[in-house]
Amino acid sequence: LVCVCVTHMDVVSWSAQELEHDLRDELGIDFVIFSGKSTAGDGLLADILGHCRKPQDLKIDSDKFLKLFKINDSKLKIMKHVNEEVNAFRDISQQFSKLMHNGFNAKERVDLVFEFQAYMTNQITEAQKRVSELSGFTFMGDTSSIANEAG
């Protein structure tokens, strides 16, 4: 899989090493070829061909998914934390549904539903805080870092 990224490296203040680091951390891209106005076409072609592999079937199935789409470890950890929160919410909701059928009259059920909704709305914020803390989000830095952390 080949991707072209035009960066205008001649007019930015960050280095090629910083870009490589960010591409690896944010997108899981392991290999980058840089070229500039003075890069010879033969040299660029040699760099590209030097990293080409034999053609691959790009049909996605469960066996090929992780080979083709490298999900870096930090993103897997974030998804694990989010899934844990989702499962906890699901469990709480199921328990509440069972509780609702345990001898409460109509008025009490209405009151319970409103209280449960208020509680769960508050728990969304608490879950966001837990995921942020477990994932090491700081919400500090440049705009793109904050946007990535915020989703």
Solvent accessible surface area in square Angstrom, and as a share of the most:
residue,aa,sasa,rsa
1,L,200,0.99
2,V,114,0.65
3,C,109,0.65
4,V,125,0.72
5,C,83,0.49
6,V,112,0.65
7,T,30,0.18
8,H,119,0.53
9,M,60,0.27
10,D,108,0.56
11,V,116,0.66
12,V,51,0.29
13,S,119,0.77
14,W,97,0.34
15,S,46,0.29
16,A,27,0.21
17,Q,128,0.57
18,E,89,0.40
19,L,24,0.12
20,E,56,0.25
21,H,94,0.42
22,D,75,0.39
23,L,26,0.13
24,R,108,0.39
25,D,62,0.32
26,E,71,0.32
27,L,114,0.57
28,G,12,0.11
29,I,63,0.32
30,D,88,0.46
31,F,95,0.40
32,V,33,0.19
33,I,54,0.27
34,F,73,0.31
35,S,68,0.44
36,G,46,0.45
37,K,197,0.84
38,S,115,0.74
39,T,55,0.32
40,A,68,0.52
41,G,57,0.54
42,D,119,0.62
43,G,35,0.34
44,L,56,0.28
45,L,100,0.50
46,A,64,0.49
47,D,71,0.37
48,I,62,0.31
49,L,109,0.54
50,G,61,0.59
51,H,99,0.44
52,C,71,0.43
53,R,197,0.72
54,K,162,0.69
55,P,131,0.82
56,Q,104,0.46
57,D,77,0.40
58,L,109,0.54
59,K,153,0.65
60,I,88,0.44
61,D,74,0.38
62,S,104,0.67
63,D,110,0.57
64,K,58,0.25
65,F,84,0.35
66,L,116,0.58
67,K,154,0.65
68,L,50,0.25
69,F,94,0.39
70,K,117,0.50
71,I,65,0.33
72,N,33,0.17
73,D,87,0.45
74,S,62,0.40
75,K,76,0.32
76,L,87,0.43
77,K,109,0.46
78,I,44,0.22
79,M,104,0.47
80,K,113,0.48
81,H,28,0.12
82,V,54,0.31
83,N,76,0.39
84,E,82,0.37
85,E,25,0.11
86,V,70,0.40
87,N,72,0.37
88,A,43,0.33
89,F,46,0.19
90,R,125,0.46
91,D,71,0.37
92,I,54,0.27
93,S,50,0.32
94,Q,98,0.43
95,Q,119,0.53
96,F,30,0.13
97,S,56,0.36
98,K,146,0.62
99,L,77,0.39
100,M,21,0.10
101,H,155,0.69
102,N,100,0.51
103,G,80,0.77
104,F,59,0.25
105,N,85,0.43
106,A,64,0.50
107,K,144,0.61
108,E,78,0.35
109,R,92,0.34
110,V,82,0.47
111,D,69,0.36
112,L,48,0.24
113,V,69,0.40
114,F,131,0.54
115,E,120,0.54
116,F,40,0.17
117,Q,112,0.50
118,A,63,0.48
119,Y,105,0.40
120,M,23,0.10
121,T,82,0.48
122,N,84,0.43
123,Q,29,0.13
124,I,90,0.46
125,T,63,0.37
126,E,55,0.24
127,A,9,0.07
128,Q,111,0.49
129,K,115,0.49
130,R,98,0.36
131,V,18,0.10
132,S,22,0.14
133,E,144,0.65
134,L,110,0.55
135,S,29,0.18
136,G,52,0.50
137,F,44,0.18
138,T,82,0.48
139,F,91,0.38
140,M,146,0.65
141,G,64,0.62
142,D,88,0.46
143,T,113,0.66
144,S,70,0.45
145,S,45,0.29
146,I,62,0.32
147,A,56,0.44
148,N,86,0.44
149,E,38,0.17
150,A,73,0.57
151,G,101,0.97
